[in-house]
């Protein structure tokens, strides 16, 4: 039987967040009009993180659009 995948999220003192991904393969960063999108391939799945700016938008359109193979 395959070893279970492990994704650990730890919060310490209400300020620090720490995520441990033990079966990490690759990651992608993509610029978006609202901030950044990060995709992390681990095991046979992908973790998607959207980093959105609170009071900011990019001043121009993005000229290069990249496609992640795990859309």
Backbone as a chain_set.jsonl record, in Angstrom:
{"seq": "XXXXXXXXXXXXXXXXXXXXXXXXXXXXXXXXXXXXXXXXXXXXXXXXXXXXXXXXXXXXXXXXXXXXXXX", "coords": {"N": [[0.835, -1.177, 0.0], [0.463, 2.294, -0.718], [2.362, 4.951, 0.73], [0.822, 7.308, 2.896], [0.055, 10.67, 1.939], [1.509, 13.666, 3.243], [0.586, 16.675, 4.586], [1.182, 19.297, 6.501], [-0.037, 21.717, 8.693], [0.805, 24.302, 10.784], [0.187, 26.499, 13.423], [1.576, 29.059, 15.289], [1.521, 30.93, 18.218], [-0.441, 32.723, 17.249], [0.625, 34.225, 15.137], [2.604, 33.117, 13.433], [2.627, 31.009, 10.676], [3.109, 27.804, 9.506], [3.74, 25.572, 6.993], [4.226, 22.259, 6.119], [5.228, 20.256, 3.513], [5.699, 17.117, 2.66], [6.008, 15.495, 0.386], [6.81, 17.015, -1.85], [7.035, 18.188, -5.251], [7.224, 20.154, -7.388], [6.887, 23.71, -8.107], [4.869, 26.528, -9.204], [4.763, 29.953, -10.063], [2.498, 32.53, -10.75], [1.768, 35.623, -12.167], [-0.982, 37.642, -11.476], [-3.801, 39.843, -12.158], [-4.778, 40.653, -9.681], [-2.824, 39.985, -7.845], [-0.732, 37.364, -6.827], [-0.507, 33.967, -7.906], [0.153, 30.852, -6.627], [1.118, 27.572, -7.252], [1.537, 24.37, -6.0], [2.908, 21.323, -6.585], [2.377, 18.214, -5.206], [2.732, 14.879, -4.213], [0.075, 13.29, -5.775], [-1.459, 15.494, -6.312], [-2.367, 19.046, -6.422], [-1.65, 21.986, -4.676], [-3.193, 25.058, -4.39], [-2.506, 28.457, -3.996], [-3.736, 31.614, -3.496], [-2.538, 34.8, -3.527], [-3.646, 37.734, -2.65], [-3.7, 41.222, -3.144], [-4.601, 43.755, -0.825], [-5.329, 46.557, -1.103], [-4.518, 47.255, -3.706], [-3.916, 47.258, -7.2], [-2.616, 45.91, -10.203], [-0.932, 48.24, -12.311], [-1.116, 47.974, -15.055], [-2.067, 45.818, -17.816], [-1.302, 42.33, -17.782], [1.25, 41.072, -19.813], [2.226, 38.593, -20.55], [0.897, 35.487, -20.388], [0.915, 32.654, -18.482], [0.487, 29.122, -18.497], [-0.364, 26.693, -16.251], [0.364, 23.252, -16.05], [-1.34, 21.852, -14.433], [-4.027, 22.764, -14.318]], "CA": [[0.0, 0.0, 0.0], [1.242, 3.528, -0.823], [2.498, 5.756, 1.939], [-0.087, 8.45, 2.826], [0.653, 11.984, 1.736], [1.467, 14.438, 4.466], [0.558, 18.125, 4.48], [1.026, 19.714, 7.881], [-0.224, 23.148, 8.91], [1.036, 24.597, 12.192], [0.092, 27.917, 13.758], [2.206, 29.301, 16.577], [1.353, 32.245, 18.833], [-1.352, 33.55, 16.451], [1.296, 35.044, 14.131], [3.417, 32.346, 12.503], [2.007, 29.837, 10.07], [4.162, 26.979, 8.92], [3.186, 24.434, 6.275], [5.237, 21.287, 5.721], [4.779, 19.341, 2.469], [6.789, 16.137, 2.622], [6.179, 14.863, -0.924], [6.861, 18.129, -2.803], [7.669, 17.914, -6.542], [7.516, 21.344, -8.182], [5.948, 24.798, -7.875], [4.734, 27.537, -10.242], [4.262, 31.27, -9.658], [1.865, 33.221, -11.868], [1.293, 36.969, -11.873], [-2.392, 37.857, -11.778], [-4.149, 41.258, -11.959], [-5.088, 40.884, -8.274], [-1.701, 39.593, -6.989], [0.028, 36.202, -7.287], [-1.056, 32.628, -7.728], [1.217, 29.859, -6.453], [0.643, 26.192, -7.29], [2.562, 23.466, -5.5], [2.611, 19.919, -6.882], [2.843, 17.276, -4.184], [2.043, 13.592, -4.388], [-0.661, 13.293, -7.038], [-2.386, 16.627, -6.304], [-1.784, 20.381, -6.482], [-2.143, 22.955, -3.712], [-3.24, 26.377, -5.024], [-2.521, 29.554, -3.037], [-3.966, 32.924, -4.102], [-2.045, 35.907, -2.71], [-4.355, 38.898, -3.182], [-3.412, 42.495, -2.5], [-5.783, 44.326, -0.191], [-5.698, 47.856, -1.669], [-3.636, 47.541, -4.838], [-4.145, 46.523, -8.438], [-1.514, 46.176, -11.138], [-1.233, 49.436, -13.106], [-1.254, 47.647, -16.478], [-2.407, 44.423, -18.083], [-0.189, 41.391, -17.881], [1.505, 40.819, -21.229], [2.535, 37.179, -20.767], [0.042, 34.623, -19.582], [1.451, 31.3, -18.432], [-0.481, 28.083, -18.158], [0.136, 25.602, -15.41], [-0.144, 21.986, -16.571], [-2.277, 21.262, -13.474], [-5.192, 23.648, -14.161]], "C": [[0.886, 1.249, 0.0], [1.255, 4.281, 0.497], [1.559, 6.969, 1.845], [0.671, 9.765, 2.664], [0.536, 12.793, 3.004], [1.576, 15.925, 4.159], [0.244, 18.627, 5.873], [0.943, 21.227, 7.969], [-0.102, 23.401, 10.404], [0.922, 26.104, 12.402], [0.647, 28.096, 15.162], [1.955, 30.739, 17.011], [0.534, 33.211, 17.995], [-0.671, 34.408, 15.391], [2.017, 34.229, 13.073], [2.627, 31.152, 11.985], [3.094, 29.076, 9.326], [3.499, 25.766, 8.277], [4.333, 23.54, 5.843], [4.607, 20.345, 4.701], [5.914, 18.352, 2.243], [7.006, 15.507, 1.253], [6.105, 15.903, -2.055], [7.571, 17.718, -4.09], [8.133, 19.195, -7.23], [6.528, 22.436, -7.814], [5.973, 25.776, -9.045], [4.235, 28.823, -9.61], [3.671, 31.921, -10.894], [1.395, 34.585, -11.404], [-0.155, 37.087, -12.322], [-2.71, 39.335, -11.573], [-4.371, 41.604, -10.488], [-3.955, 40.517, -7.326], [-0.932, 38.435, -7.595], [-0.744, 34.92, -7.039], [0.128, 31.669, -7.657], [0.57, 28.479, -6.456], [1.808, 25.299, -6.899], [2.118, 22.034, -5.782], [3.216, 19.055, -5.785], [2.03, 15.998, -4.309], [1.378, 13.555, -5.749], [-1.699, 14.411, -7.073], [-1.618, 17.947, -6.329], [-2.461, 21.263, -5.448], [-2.078, 24.328, -4.371], [-3.365, 27.434, -3.935], [-2.703, 30.848, -3.814], [-3.518, 33.997, -3.12], [-2.628, 37.187, -3.301], [-3.98, 40.15, -2.396], [-4.693, 43.096, -1.949], [-6.232, 45.607, -0.903], [-4.829, 48.23, -2.866], [-4.061, 46.697, -6.022], [-2.995, 46.839, -9.375], [-1.883, 47.349, -12.043], [-1.418, 49.17, -14.6], [-1.646, 46.183, -16.632], [-1.151, 43.568, -18.119], [0.006, 41.037, -19.346], [1.738, 39.341, -21.515], [1.671, 36.352, -19.819], [0.6, 33.205, -19.645], [0.359, 30.338, -18.024], [0.192, 26.99, -17.349], [-0.432, 24.296, -15.959], [-1.177, 21.336, -15.649], [-3.489, 22.143, -13.262], [-6.426, 22.886, -13.796]], "O": [[1.937, 1.265, 0.641], [0.295, 4.25, 1.268], [1.508, 7.604, 0.792], [1.773, 9.94, 3.184], [-0.421, 12.634, 3.762], [2.544, 16.374, 3.546], [-0.857, 18.403, 6.376], [1.762, 21.935, 7.383], [-0.814, 22.792, 11.203], [1.494, 26.888, 11.645], [0.258, 27.398, 16.098], [2.163, 31.667, 16.228], [0.793, 34.415, 18.027], [-1.334, 35.254, 14.79], [2.036, 34.628, 11.909], [2.039, 30.391, 12.754], [3.898, 29.665, 8.603], [2.78, 25.021, 8.941], [5.309, 24.016, 5.262], [3.586, 19.714, 4.974], [6.962, 18.707, 1.702], [8.104, 15.023, 0.981], [5.434, 15.698, -3.067], [8.571, 17.001, -4.055], [9.297, 19.311, -7.612], [5.457, 22.154, -7.275], [6.955, 25.854, -9.785], [3.382, 28.793, -8.723], [4.269, 31.874, -11.969], [0.713, 34.706, -10.387], [-0.505, 36.675, -13.428], [-1.963, 40.024, -10.879], [-4.166, 42.752, -10.094], [-4.09, 40.709, -6.118], [-0.518, 38.507, -8.752], [-1.525, 34.809, -6.094], [0.999, 31.678, -8.528], [-0.408, 28.244, -5.747], [2.922, 25.452, -7.4], [1.086, 21.584, -5.285], [4.404, 19.15, -5.477], [0.812, 16.028, -4.485], [2.035, 13.765, -6.769], [-2.704, 14.303, -7.776], [-0.389, 17.968, -6.265], [-3.687, 21.292, -5.349], [-1.021, 24.726, -4.86], [-4.22, 27.33, -3.056], [-1.905, 31.151, -4.702], [-4.049, 34.097, -2.014], [-2.16, 37.668, -4.332], [-3.944, 40.148, -1.166], [-5.756, 42.955, -2.553], [-7.402, 45.726, -1.267], [-4.449, 49.391, -3.021], [-4.511, 45.562, -5.863], [-2.455, 47.944, -9.334], [-3.024, 47.444, -12.495], [-1.84, 50.064, -15.333], [-1.562, 45.406, -15.681], [-0.067, 44.049, -18.451], [-0.959, 40.735, -20.047], [1.469, 38.883, -22.625], [1.725, 36.515, -18.6], [0.741, 32.628, -20.724], [-0.57, 30.694, -17.299], [1.216, 26.441, -17.756], [-1.613, 24.245, -16.302], [-1.825, 20.367, -16.043], [-3.952, 22.269, -12.129], [-7.491, 23.479, -13.627]]}, "num_chains": 1, "name": "protein.A"}
